[in-house]
Amino acid sequence: MVSLDEISSAEICARVKNLGFSPGHYIQMYGERWEVLSDPFPLDGGIAVNVKVKGGTGARAIKLPATVLQSVKKNNRVPTSG
């Protein structure tokens, strides 16, 4: 298995996007329902998305929890030959 440190930020962001963290989707996180406004991007050593509370007007960036990144790591198996 490859560690997250060995995967580029762009690859991590692409995989997180495939989990549903992309514009137009809604996520339930941190006790709120959020509308995702952006594709995932690197932020302060983690991955974040711009969101707004459903029905709200203000946007903000939130970092995704480690469990989401662990899901990316778990699904990143390197093919073995033989």
PyMOL Python script that loads the backbone (N, CA, C, O; Angstrom):
from pymol import cmd

cmd.read_pdbstr("""\
ATOM      1  N   MET A   1       0.850  -1.173   0.000  1.00  0.00           N
ATOM      2  CA  MET A   1       0.000   0.000   0.000  1.00  0.00           C
ATOM      3  C   MET A   1       0.894   1.234   0.000  1.00  0.00           C
ATOM      4  O   MET A   1       1.953   1.222   0.628  1.00  0.00           O
ATOM      5  N   VAL A   2       0.499   2.274  -0.676  1.00  0.00           N
ATOM      6  CA  VAL A   2       1.260   3.509  -0.782  1.00  0.00           C
ATOM      7  C   VAL A   2       0.765   4.477   0.280  1.00  0.00           C
ATOM      8  O   VAL A   2      -0.439   4.583   0.512  1.00  0.00           O
ATOM      9  N   SER A   3       1.695   5.191   0.935  1.00  0.00           N
ATOM     10  CA  SER A   3       1.281   6.164   1.948  1.00  0.00           C
ATOM     11  C   SER A   3       0.786   7.434   1.263  1.00  0.00           C
ATOM     12  O   SER A   3       1.085   7.686   0.096  1.00  0.00           O
ATOM     13  N   LEU A   4       0.021   8.227   2.015  1.00  0.00           N
ATOM     14  CA  LEU A   4      -0.475   9.481   1.457  1.00  0.00           C
ATOM     15  C   LEU A   4       0.665  10.410   1.096  1.00  0.00           C
ATOM     16  O   LEU A   4       0.529  11.235   0.193  1.00  0.00           O
ATOM     17  N   ASP A   5       1.801  10.288   1.796  1.00  0.00           N
ATOM     18  CA  ASP A   5       2.948  11.142   1.499  1.00  0.00           C
ATOM     19  C   ASP A   5       3.515  10.857   0.116  1.00  0.00           C
ATOM     20  O   ASP A   5       4.161  11.720  -0.478  1.00  0.00           O
ATOM     21  N   GLU A   6       3.278   9.652  -0.403  1.00  0.00           N
ATOM     22  CA  GLU A   6       3.811   9.270  -1.706  1.00  0.00           C
ATOM     23  C   GLU A   6       2.844   9.570  -2.844  1.00  0.00           C
ATOM     24  O   GLU A   6       3.168   9.331  -4.007  1.00  0.00           O
ATOM     25  N   ILE A   7       1.668  10.088  -2.528  1.00  0.00           N
ATOM     26  CA  ILE A   7       0.678  10.434  -3.537  1.00  0.00           C
ATOM     27  C   ILE A   7       0.681  11.952  -3.677  1.00  0.00           C
ATOM     28  O   ILE A   7       0.699  12.661  -2.670  1.00  0.00           O
ATOM     29  N   SER A   8       0.664  12.459  -4.892  1.00  0.00           N
ATOM     30  CA  SER A   8       0.678  13.908  -5.080  1.00  0.00           C
ATOM     31  C   SER A   8      -0.626  14.527  -4.576  1.00  0.00           C
ATOM     32  O   SER A   8      -1.666  13.870  -4.529  1.00  0.00           O
ATOM     33  N   SER A   9      -0.547  15.791  -4.203  1.00  0.00           N
ATOM     34  CA  SER A   9      -1.739  16.507  -3.746  1.00  0.00           C
ATOM     35  C   SER A   9      -2.825  16.490  -4.810  1.00  0.00           C
ATOM     36  O   SER A   9      -4.009  16.369  -4.493  1.00  0.00           O
ATOM     37  N   ALA A  10      -2.428  16.612  -6.067  1.00  0.00           N
ATOM     38  CA  ALA A  10      -3.405  16.603  -7.158  1.00  0.00           C
ATOM     39  C   ALA A  10      -4.130  15.261  -7.222  1.00  0.00           C
ATOM     40  O   ALA A  10      -5.338  15.221  -7.454  1.00  0.00           O
ATOM     41  N   GLU A  11      -3.403  14.166  -7.017  1.00  0.00           N
ATOM     42  CA  GLU A  11      -4.007  12.838  -7.050  1.00  0.00           C
ATOM     43  C   GLU A  11      -4.953  12.653  -5.864  1.00  0.00           C
ATOM     44  O   GLU A  11      -6.047  12.112  -6.021  1.00  0.00           O
ATOM     45  N   ILE A  12      -4.536  13.099  -4.686  1.00  0.00           N
ATOM     46  CA  ILE A  12      -5.396  13.002  -3.508  1.00  0.00           C
ATOM     47  C   ILE A  12      -6.679  13.787  -3.744  1.00  0.00           C
ATOM     48  O   ILE A  12      -7.772  13.291  -3.472  1.00  0.00           O
ATOM     49  N   CYS A  13      -6.549  15.007  -4.249  1.00  0.00           N
ATOM     50  CA  CYS A  13      -7.728  15.843  -4.506  1.00  0.00           C
ATOM     51  C   CYS A  13      -8.660  15.184  -5.521  1.00  0.00           C
ATOM     52  O   CYS A  13      -9.880  15.221  -5.359  1.00  0.00           O
ATOM     53  N   ALA A  14      -8.099  14.588  -6.553  1.00  0.00           N
ATOM     54  CA  ALA A  14      -8.925  13.907  -7.564  1.00  0.00           C
ATOM     55  C   ALA A  14      -9.674  12.733  -6.951  1.00  0.00           C
ATOM     56  O   ALA A  14     -10.847  12.519  -7.260  1.00  0.00           O
ATOM     57  N   ARG A  15      -9.021  11.981  -6.100  1.00  0.00           N
ATOM     58  CA  ARG A  15      -9.676  10.831  -5.469  1.00  0.00           C
ATOM     59  C   ARG A  15     -10.753  11.274  -4.485  1.00  0.00           C
ATOM     60  O   ARG A  15     -11.812  10.654  -4.395  1.00  0.00           O
ATOM     61  N   VAL A  16     -10.477  12.351  -3.747  1.00  0.00           N
ATOM     62  CA  VAL A  16     -11.474  12.880  -2.814  1.00  0.00           C
ATOM     63  C   VAL A  16     -12.683  13.396  -3.592  1.00  0.00           C
ATOM     64  O   VAL A  16     -13.823  13.215  -3.165  1.00  0.00           O
ATOM     65  N   LYS A  17     -12.436  14.030  -4.721  1.00  0.00           N
ATOM     66  CA  LYS A  17     -13.535  14.518  -5.567  1.00  0.00           C
ATOM     67  C   LYS A  17     -14.422  13.352  -6.001  1.00  0.00           C
ATOM     68  O   LYS A  17     -15.645  13.487  -6.035  1.00  0.00           O
ATOM     69  N   ASN A  18     -13.822  12.217  -6.329  1.00  0.00           N
ATOM     70  CA  ASN A  18     -14.590  11.041  -6.743  1.00  0.00           C
ATOM     71  C   ASN A  18     -15.432  10.464  -5.613  1.00  0.00           C
ATOM     72  O   ASN A  18     -16.347   9.679  -5.862  1.00  0.00           O
ATOM     73  N   LEU A  19     -15.134  10.845  -4.375  1.00  0.00           N
ATOM     74  CA  LEU A  19     -15.936  10.404  -3.234  1.00  0.00           C
ATOM     75  C   LEU A  19     -17.186  11.268  -3.047  1.00  0.00           C
ATOM     76  O   LEU A  19     -17.995  11.010  -2.156  1.00  0.00           O
ATOM     77  N   GLY A  20     -17.342  12.301  -3.896  1.00  0.00           N
ATOM     78  CA  GLY A  20     -18.529  13.143  -3.810  1.00  0.00           C
ATOM     79  C   GLY A  20     -18.272  14.537  -3.279  1.00  0.00           C
ATOM     80  O   GLY A  20     -19.212  15.313  -3.104  1.00  0.00           O
ATOM     81  N   PHE A  21     -17.017  14.872  -3.018  1.00  0.00           N
ATOM     82  CA  PHE A  21     -16.668  16.211  -2.555  1.00  0.00           C
ATOM     83  C   PHE A  21     -16.379  17.085  -3.779  1.00  0.00           C
ATOM     84  O   PHE A  21     -15.230  17.423  -4.063  1.00  0.00           O
ATOM     85  N   SER A  22     -17.448  17.441  -4.492  1.00  0.00           N
ATOM     86  CA  SER A  22     -17.319  18.246  -5.706  1.00  0.00           C
ATOM     87  C   SER A  22     -18.496  19.215  -5.793  1.00  0.00           C
ATOM     88  O   SER A  22     -19.528  18.998  -5.157  1.00  0.00           O
ATOM     89  N   PRO A  23     -18.346  20.278  -6.571  1.00  0.00           N
ATOM     90  CA  PRO A  23     -19.392  21.297  -6.654  1.00  0.00           C
ATOM     91  C   PRO A  23     -20.753  20.706  -6.997  1.00  0.00           C
ATOM     92  O   PRO A  23     -20.876  19.821  -7.843  1.00  0.00           O
ATOM     93  N   GLY A  24     -21.776  21.227  -6.310  1.00  0.00           N
ATOM     94  CA  GLY A  24     -23.133  20.785  -6.560  1.00  0.00           C
ATOM     95  C   GLY A  24     -23.593  19.645  -5.666  1.00  0.00           C
ATOM     96  O   GLY A  24     -24.784  19.336  -5.617  1.00  0.00           O
ATOM     97  N   HIS A  25     -22.665  19.020  -4.961  1.00  0.00           N
ATOM     98  CA  HIS A  25     -23.018  17.944  -4.034  1.00  0.00           C
ATOM     99  C   HIS A  25     -23.236  18.513  -2.637  1.00  0.00           C
ATOM    100  O   HIS A  25     -22.736  19.587  -2.304  1.00  0.00           O
ATOM    101  N   TYR A  26     -23.980  17.785  -1.840  1.00  0.00           N
ATOM    102  CA  TYR A  26     -24.191  18.133  -0.442  1.00  0.00           C
ATOM    103  C   TYR A  26     -23.521  17.081   0.422  1.00  0.00           C
ATOM    104  O   TYR A  26     -23.554  15.890   0.111  1.00  0.00           O
ATOM    105  N   ILE A  27     -22.910  17.534   1.513  1.00  0.00           N
ATOM    106  CA  ILE A  27     -22.270  16.626   2.451  1.00  0.00           C
ATOM    107  C   ILE A  27     -22.769  16.939   3.853  1.00  0.00           C
ATOM    108  O   ILE A  27     -23.110  18.081   4.161  1.00  0.00           O
ATOM    109  N   GLN A  28     -22.809  15.934   4.683  1.00  0.00           N
ATOM    110  CA  GLN A  28     -23.169  16.090   6.088  1.00  0.00           C
ATOM    111  C   GLN A  28     -21.879  15.933   6.878  1.00  0.00           C
ATOM    112  O   GLN A  28     -21.281  14.857   6.908  1.00  0.00           O
ATOM    113  N   MET A  29     -21.452  17.033   7.524  1.00  0.00           N
ATOM    114  CA  MET A  29     -20.192  16.992   8.236  1.00  0.00           C
ATOM    115  C   MET A  29     -20.197  18.039   9.335  1.00  0.00           C
ATOM    116  O   MET A  29     -20.753  19.125   9.171  1.00  0.00           O
ATOM    117  N   TYR A  30     -19.573  17.704  10.456  1.00  0.00           N
ATOM    118  CA  TYR A  30     -19.459  18.633  11.575  1.00  0.00           C
ATOM    119  C   TYR A  30     -20.828  19.111  12.059  1.00  0.00           C
ATOM    120  O   TYR A  30     -20.968  20.254  12.494  1.00  0.00           O
ATOM    121  N   GLY A  31     -21.828  18.248  11.983  1.00  0.00           N
ATOM    122  CA  GLY A  31     -23.160  18.570  12.475  1.00  0.00           C
ATOM    123  C   GLY A  31     -23.962  19.499  11.584  1.00  0.00           C
ATOM    124  O   GLY A  31     -25.006  20.003  12.000  1.00  0.00           O
ATOM    125  N   GLU A  32     -23.501  19.733  10.382  1.00  0.00           N
ATOM    126  CA  GLU A  32     -24.191  20.628   9.439  1.00  0.00           C
ATOM    127  C   GLU A  32     -24.323  19.941   8.082  1.00  0.00           C
ATOM    128  O   GLU A  32     -23.579  19.014   7.761  1.00  0.00           O
ATOM    129  N   ARG A  33     -25.270  20.409   7.307  1.00  0.00           N
ATOM    130  CA  ARG A  33     -25.403  19.976   5.906  1.00  0.00           C
ATOM    131  C   ARG A  33     -24.816  21.086   5.057  1.00  0.00           C
ATOM    132  O   ARG A  33     -25.276  22.226   5.112  1.00  0.00           O
ATOM    133  N   TRP A  34     -23.797  20.755   4.270  1.00  0.00           N
ATOM    134  CA  TRP A  34     -23.044  21.733   3.493  1.00  0.00           C
ATOM    135  C   TRP A  34     -23.251  21.509   1.992  1.00  0.00           C
ATOM    136  O   TRP A  34     -23.363  20.372   1.532  1.00  0.00           O
ATOM    137  N   GLU A  35     -23.300  22.590   1.254  1.00  0.00           N
ATOM    138  CA  GLU A  35     -23.251  22.513  -0.206  1.00  0.00           C
ATOM    139  C   GLU A  35     -21.802  22.743  -0.612  1.00  0.00           C
ATOM    140  O   GLU A  35     -21.197  23.747  -0.236  1.00  0.00           O
ATOM    141  N   VAL A  36     -21.253  21.814  -1.375  1.00  0.00           N
ATOM    142  CA  VAL A  36     -19.862  21.936  -1.822  1.00  0.00           C
ATOM    143  C   VAL A  36     -19.819  22.912  -2.994  1.00  0.00           C
ATOM    144  O   VAL A  36     -20.565  22.772  -3.963  1.00  0.00           O
ATOM    145  N   LEU A  37     -18.930  23.906  -2.891  1.00  0.00           N
ATOM    146  CA  LEU A  37     -18.821  24.948  -3.912  1.00  0.00           C
ATOM    147  C   LEU A  37     -17.579  24.824  -4.777  1.00  0.00           C
ATOM    148  O   LEU A  37     -17.495  25.463  -5.826  1.00  0.00           O
ATOM    149  N   SER A  38     -16.608  24.012  -4.357  1.00  0.00           N
ATOM    150  CA  SER A  38     -15.350  23.928  -5.104  1.00  0.00           C
ATOM    151  C   SER A  38     -14.859  22.488  -5.163  1.00  0.00           C
ATOM    152  O   SER A  38     -15.336  21.610  -4.445  1.00  0.00           O
ATOM    153  N   ASP A  39     -13.902  22.283  -6.033  1.00  0.00           N
ATOM    154  CA  ASP A  39     -13.179  21.015  -6.034  1.00  0.00           C
ATOM    155  C   ASP A  39     -12.259  21.001  -4.815  1.00  0.00           C
ATOM    156  O   ASP A  39     -11.918  22.064  -4.296  1.00  0.00           O
ATOM    157  N   PRO A  40     -11.854  19.831  -4.352  1.00  0.00           N
ATOM    158  CA  PRO A  40     -10.913  19.758  -3.234  1.00  0.00           C
ATOM    159  C   PRO A  40      -9.581  20.419  -3.580  1.00  0.00           C
ATOM    160  O   PRO A  40      -9.159  20.419  -4.736  1.00  0.00           O
ATOM    161  N   PHE A  41      -8.924  20.982  -2.561  1.00  0.00           N
ATOM    162  CA  PHE A  41      -7.628  21.634  -2.744  1.00  0.00           C
ATOM    163  C   PHE A  41      -6.799  21.476  -1.471  1.00  0.00           C
ATOM    164  O   PHE A  41      -7.351  21.316  -0.383  1.00  0.00           O
ATOM    165  N   PRO A  42      -5.461  21.521  -1.609  1.00  0.00           N
ATOM    166  CA  PRO A  42      -4.598  21.410  -0.431  1.00  0.00           C
ATOM    167  C   PRO A  42      -4.731  22.668   0.441  1.00  0.00           C
ATOM    168  O   PRO A  42      -4.818  23.786  -0.065  1.00  0.00           O
ATOM    169  N   LEU A  43      -4.743  22.451   1.776  1.00  0.00           N
ATOM    170  CA  LEU A  43      -4.819  23.578   2.713  1.00  0.00           C
ATOM    171  C   LEU A  43      -4.180  23.165   4.032  1.00  0.00           C
ATOM    172  O   LEU A  43      -4.639  22.223   4.678  1.00  0.00           O
ATOM    173  N   ASP A  44      -3.135  23.857   4.427  1.00  0.00           N
ATOM    174  CA  ASP A  44      -2.486  23.654   5.724  1.00  0.00           C
ATOM    175  C   ASP A  44      -2.195  22.189   6.032  1.00  0.00           C
ATOM    176  O   ASP A  44      -2.493  21.716   7.128  1.00  0.00           O
ATOM    177  N   GLY A  45      -1.625  21.481   5.088  1.00  0.00           N
ATOM    178  CA  GLY A  45      -1.253  20.090   5.313  1.00  0.00           C
ATOM    179  C   GLY A  45      -2.392  19.101   5.185  1.00  0.00           C
ATOM    180  O   GLY A  45      -2.200  17.914   5.450  1.00  0.00           O
ATOM    181  N   GLY A  46      -3.557  19.546   4.793  1.00  0.00           N
ATOM    182  CA  GLY A  46      -4.709  18.668   4.604  1.00  0.00           C
ATOM    183  C   GLY A  46      -5.377  18.959   3.280  1.00  0.00           C
ATOM    184  O   GLY A  46      -4.791  19.584   2.396  1.00  0.00           O
ATOM    185  N   ILE A  47      -6.601  18.503   3.151  1.00  0.00           N
ATOM    186  CA  ILE A  47      -7.403  18.747   1.952  1.00  0.00           C
ATOM    187  C   ILE A  47      -8.678  19.447   2.403  1.00  0.00           C
ATOM    188  O   ILE A  47      -9.276  19.081   3.415  1.00  0.00           O
ATOM    189  N   ALA A  48      -9.089  20.459   1.641  1.00  0.00           N
ATOM    190  CA  ALA A  48     -10.268  21.249   2.001  1.00  0.00           C
ATOM    191  C   ALA A  48     -11.161  21.448   0.786  1.00  0.00           C
ATOM    192  O   ALA A  48     -10.751  21.211  -0.350  1.00  0.00           O
ATOM    193  N   VAL A  49     -12.385  21.887   1.042  1.00  0.00           N
ATOM    194  CA  VAL A  49     -13.314  22.317  -0.001  1.00  0.00           C
ATOM    195  C   VAL A  49     -13.996  23.592   0.478  1.00  0.00           C
ATOM    196  O   VAL A  49     -14.147  23.817   1.679  1.00  0.00           O
ATOM    197  N   ASN A  50     -14.399  24.411  -0.464  1.00  0.00           N
ATOM    198  CA  ASN A  50     -15.209  25.578  -0.125  1.00  0.00           C
ATOM    199  C   ASN A  50     -16.658  25.133  -0.062  1.00  0.00           C
ATOM    200  O   ASN A  50     -17.140  24.414  -0.937  1.00  0.00           O
ATOM    201  N   VAL A  51     -17.349  25.572   0.992  1.00  0.00           N
ATOM    202  CA  VAL A  51     -18.724  25.148   1.231  1.00  0.00           C
ATOM    203  C   VAL A  51     -19.549  26.307   1.759  1.00  0.00           C
ATOM    204  O   VAL A  51     -19.018  27.341   2.165  1.00  0.00           O
ATOM    205  N   LYS A  52     -20.866  26.109   1.744  1.00  0.00           N
ATOM    206  CA  LYS A  52     -21.771  26.994   2.473  1.00  0.00           C
ATOM    207  C   LYS A  52     -22.832  26.129   3.120  1.00  0.00           C
ATOM    208  O   LYS A  52     -23.185  25.066   2.609  1.00  0.00           O
ATOM    209  N   VAL A  53     -23.333  26.595   4.243  1.00  0.00           N
ATOM    210  CA  VAL A  53     -24.406  25.873   4.918  1.00  0.00           C
ATOM    211  C   VAL A  53     -25.608  25.889   3.998  1.00  0.00           C
ATOM    212  O   VAL A  53     -25.914  26.910   3.383  1.00  0.00           O
ATOM    213  N   LYS A  54     -26.294  24.750   3.903  1.00  0.00           N
ATOM    214  CA  LYS A  54     -27.467  24.671   3.035  1.00  0.00           C
ATOM    215  C   LYS A  54     -28.424  25.805   3.399  1.00  0.00           C
ATOM    216  O   LYS A  54     -28.824  25.950   4.555  1.00  0.00           O
ATOM    217  N   GLY A  55     -28.780  26.595   2.409  1.00  0.00           N
ATOM    218  CA  GLY A  55     -29.678  27.723   2.607  1.00  0.00           C
ATOM    219  C   GLY A  55     -28.969  28.980   3.080  1.00  0.00           C
ATOM    220  O   GLY A  55     -29.595  30.033   3.196  1.00  0.00           O
ATOM    221  N   GLY A  56     -27.669  28.889   3.357  1.00  0.00           N
ATOM    222  CA  GLY A  56     -26.913  30.040   3.823  1.00  0.00           C
ATOM    223  C   GLY A  56     -26.347  30.851   2.677  1.00  0.00           C
ATOM    224  O   GLY A  56     -26.473  30.478   1.511  1.00  0.00           O
ATOM    225  N   THR A  57     -25.722  31.964   3.020  1.00  0.00           N
ATOM    226  CA  THR A  57     -25.157  32.827   1.991  1.00  0.00           C
ATOM    227  C   THR A  57     -23.634  32.913   2.061  1.00  0.00           C
ATOM    228  O   THR A  57     -22.990  33.154   1.040  1.00  0.00           O
ATOM    229  N   GLY A  58     -23.054  32.725   3.227  1.00  0.00           N
ATOM    230  CA  GLY A  58     -21.605  32.854   3.373  1.00  0.00           C
ATOM    231  C   GLY A  58     -20.870  31.577   3.052  1.00  0.00           C
ATOM    232  O   GLY A  58     -21.304  30.490   3.433  1.00  0.00           O
ATOM    233  N   ALA A  59     -19.756  31.702   2.351  1.00  0.00           N
ATOM    234  CA  ALA A  59     -18.928  30.552   1.998  1.00  0.00           C
ATOM    235  C   ALA A  59     -17.687  30.538   2.873  1.00  0.00           C
ATOM    236  O   ALA A  59     -17.224  31.576   3.346  1.00  0.00           O
ATOM    237  N   ARG A  60     -17.156  29.331   3.079  1.00  0.00           N
ATOM    238  CA  ARG A  60     -15.921  29.179   3.832  1.00  0.00           C
ATOM    239  C   ARG A  60     -15.236  27.891   3.417  1.00  0.00           C
ATOM    240  O   ARG A  60     -15.859  27.001   2.838  1.00  0.00           O
ATOM    241  N   ALA A  61     -13.967  27.798   3.714  1.00  0.00           N
ATOM    242  CA  ALA A  61     -13.213  26.573   3.442  1.00  0.00           C
ATOM    243  C   ALA A  61     -13.236  25.714   4.696  1.00  0.00           C
ATOM    244  O   ALA A  61     -13.024  26.210   5.803  1.00  0.00           O
ATOM    245  N   ILE A  62     -13.497  24.420   4.518  1.00  0.00           N
ATOM    246  CA  ILE A  62     -13.387  23.485   5.641  1.00  0.00           C
ATOM    247  C   ILE A  62     -12.448  22.355   5.249  1.00  0.00           C
ATOM    248  O   ILE A  62     -12.485  21.846   4.129  1.00  0.00           O
ATOM    249  N   LYS A  63     -11.601  21.975   6.210  1.00  0.00           N
ATOM    250  CA  LYS A  63     -10.710  20.842   5.988  1.00  0.00           C
ATOM    251  C   LYS A  63     -11.501  19.559   6.166  1.00  0.00           C
ATOM    252  O   LYS A  63     -12.363  19.452   7.039  1.00  0.00           O
ATOM    253  N   LEU A  64     -11.193  18.601   5.329  1.00  0.00           N
ATOM    254  CA  LEU A  64     -11.875  17.314   5.404  1.00  0.00           C
ATOM    255  C   LEU A  64     -11.276  16.481   6.523  1.00  0.00           C
ATOM    256  O   LEU A  64     -10.074  16.557   6.778  1.00  0.00           O
ATOM    257  N   PRO A  65     -12.101  15.685   7.196  1.00  0.00           N
ATOM    258  CA  PRO A  65     -11.600  14.873   8.304  1.00  0.00           C
ATOM    259  C   PRO A  65     -10.625  13.790   7.837  1.00  0.00           C
ATOM    260  O   PRO A  65     -10.630  13.373   6.679  1.00  0.00           O
ATOM    261  N   ALA A  66      -9.799  13.356   8.772  1.00  0.00           N
ATOM    262  CA  ALA A  66      -8.796  12.328   8.479  1.00  0.00           C
ATOM    263  C   ALA A  66      -9.431  11.048   7.962  1.00  0.00           C
ATOM    264  O   ALA A  66      -8.805  10.326   7.185  1.00  0.00           O
ATOM    265  N   THR A  67     -10.660  10.749   8.374  1.00  0.00           N
ATOM    266  CA  THR A  67     -11.309   9.518   7.908  1.00  0.00           C
ATOM    267  C   THR A  67     -11.515   9.534   6.394  1.00  0.00           C
ATOM    268  O   THR A  67     -11.449   8.488   5.748  1.00  0.00           O
ATOM    269  N   VAL A  68     -11.763  10.705   5.832  1.00  0.00           N
ATOM    270  CA  VAL A  68     -11.917  10.811   4.378  1.00  0.00           C
ATOM    271  C   VAL A  68     -10.574  10.515   3.714  1.00  0.00           C
ATOM    272  O   VAL A  68     -10.516   9.774   2.733  1.00  0.00           O
ATOM    273  N   LEU A  69      -9.499  11.089   4.244  1.00  0.00           N
ATOM    274  CA  LEU A  69      -8.177  10.856   3.668  1.00  0.00           C
ATOM    275  C   LEU A  69      -7.741   9.410   3.859  1.00  0.00           C
ATOM    276  O   LEU A  69      -7.057   8.854   3.000  1.00  0.00           O
ATOM    277  N   GLN A  70      -8.126   8.797   4.967  1.00  0.00           N
ATOM    278  CA  GLN A  70      -7.819   7.382   5.174  1.00  0.00           C
ATOM    279  C   GLN A  70      -8.525   6.520   4.138  1.00  0.00           C
ATOM    280  O   GLN A  70      -7.981   5.508   3.697  1.00  0.00           O
ATOM    281  N   SER A  71      -9.730   6.915   3.749  1.00  0.00           N
ATOM    282  CA  SER A  71     -10.459   6.187   2.707  1.00  0.00           C
ATOM    283  C   SER A  71      -9.684   6.223   1.400  1.00  0.00           C
ATOM    284  O   SER A  71      -9.609   5.222   0.687  1.00  0.00           O
ATOM    285  N   VAL A  72      -9.108   7.375   1.086  1.00  0.00           N
ATOM    286  CA  VAL A  72      -8.286   7.512  -0.123  1.00  0.00           C
ATOM    287  C   VAL A  72      -7.064   6.610  -0.009  1.00  0.00           C
ATOM    288  O   VAL A  72      -6.693   5.927  -0.964  1.00  0.00           O
ATOM    289  N   LYS A  73      -6.445   6.614   1.162  1.00  0.00           N
ATOM    290  CA  LYS A  73      -5.255   5.795   1.370  1.00  0.00           C
ATOM    291  C   LYS A  73      -5.582   4.310   1.256  1.00  0.00           C
ATOM    292  O   LYS A  73      -4.835   3.552   0.638  1.00  0.00           O
ATOM    293  N   LYS A  74      -6.690   3.900   1.851  1.00  0.00           N
ATOM    294  CA  LYS A  74      -7.086   2.490   1.842  1.00  0.00           C
ATOM    295  C   LYS A  74      -7.364   2.001   0.423  1.00  0.00           C
ATOM    296  O   LYS A  74      -7.090   0.847   0.095  1.00  0.00           O
ATOM    297  N   ASN A  75      -7.903   2.873  -0.410  1.00  0.00           N
ATOM    298  CA  ASN A  75      -8.260   2.486  -1.773  1.00  0.00           C
ATOM    299  C   ASN A  75      -7.120   2.678  -2.757  1.00  0.00           C
ATOM    300  O   ASN A  75      -7.319   2.530  -3.963  1.00  0.00           O
ATOM    301  N   ASN A  76      -5.934   3.006  -2.270  1.00  0.00           N
ATOM    302  CA  ASN A  76      -4.796   3.249  -3.156  1.00  0.00           C
ATOM    303  C   ASN A  76      -3.821   2.077  -3.099  1.00  0.00           C
ATOM    304  O   ASN A  76      -2.738   2.181  -2.521  1.00  0.00           O
ATOM    305  N   ARG A  77      -4.210   0.991  -3.690  1.00  0.00           N
ATOM    306  CA  ARG A  77      -3.360  -0.184  -3.700  1.00  0.00           C
ATOM    307  C   ARG A  77      -2.499  -0.184  -4.965  1.00  0.00           C
ATOM    308  O   ARG A  77      -2.968   0.105  -6.066  1.00  0.00           O
ATOM    309  N   VAL A  78      -1.241  -0.515  -4.765  1.00  0.00           N
ATOM    310  CA  VAL A  78      -0.307  -0.575  -5.887  1.00  0.00           C
ATOM    311  C   VAL A  78      -0.334  -1.984  -6.456  1.00  0.00           C
ATOM    312  O   VAL A  78      -0.164  -2.946  -5.707  1.00  0.00           O
ATOM    313  N   PRO A  79      -0.544  -2.134  -7.771  1.00  0.00           N
ATOM    314  CA  PRO A  79      -0.556  -3.467  -8.368  1.00  0.00           C
ATOM    315  C   PRO A  79       0.791  -4.156  -8.184  1.00  0.00           C
ATOM    316  O   PRO A  79       1.840  -3.523  -8.298  1.00  0.00           O
ATOM    317  N   THR A  80       0.757  -5.427  -7.906  1.00  0.00           N
ATOM    318  CA  THR A  80       1.991  -6.191  -7.782  1.00  0.00           C
ATOM    319  C   THR A  80       2.116  -7.131  -8.959  1.00  0.00           C
ATOM    320  O   THR A  80       1.124  -7.667  -9.454  1.00  0.00           O
ATOM    321  N   SER A  81       3.342  -7.324  -9.401  1.00  0.00           N
ATOM    322  CA  SER A  81       3.542  -8.236 -10.529  1.00  0.00           C
ATOM    323  C   SER A  81       3.740  -9.647 -10.002  1.00  0.00           C
ATOM    324  O   SER A  81       4.205  -9.852  -8.881  1.00  0.00           O
ATOM    325  N   GLY A  82       3.381 -10.601 -10.826  1.00  0.00           N
ATOM    326  CA  GLY A  82       3.623 -11.982 -10.460  1.00  0.00           C
ATOM    327  C   GLY A  82       2.438 -12.700 -10.163  1.00  0.00           C
ATOM    328  O   GLY A  82       2.499 -13.885  -9.837  1.00  0.00           O
TER     329      GLY A  82
END
""", "prot")
cmd.dss("prot")
cmd.show_as("cartoon", "prot")
cmd.util.cbc("prot")
cmd.orient("prot")
